[in-house]
Amino acid sequence: MVDKKASKAKKIGKVVIAPVRYPAKLVIPVAYFLNDQIKYLKKRKKDVEDSDPFKNVDRILDNAAPDADAEEQFGHAKSRAIVNNLERKIIQTRRALTRIKIGKYGICESCGEMIDTDRLMIYPEATLCVKCESKKEKSK
């Protein structure tokens, strides 16, 4: 977690250093993008759920061959995996929007340093800087 000292103003000698934040003119377009992304992800999730073979009520009455049943099982497993991935992305995107609202967007949750703008351009939902993310990956 972020050190409480990192998120508050620091006093070094007689100089007070305010916590670092990205300017609003940079963050507001990101918020619009993330809101659009949530809409897209929700629509995609609904489409995938609707295409799940287990949603078809006719399938229960159908005495299909075993290979058709296997195909339905595979289709269901595939759609569940995609839905789970989309749900994870929706959560990450909402989390990024929350961090924008509280003024902590672009600040690493682990070390409190600013996340590189190149990383945020590629992955706007990032909550860890590259250094902390690689530490996290190595510890797995």
Buried (B, 14 or more C-beta within 10 A) or exposed (E): EBEEEBBEEEEEEEEEEEBEBBEEEEBEEBBEEBEEBBEBBEEBBEEBBEEBBBEEEEEEEEEEEEEEBEEBEEBBEBBBEBBEEBEEBBEBBBBBBEBBEEBBBBBBBBBBBBBBEEBBEEEBBBBBBEBBBEEEEEEE
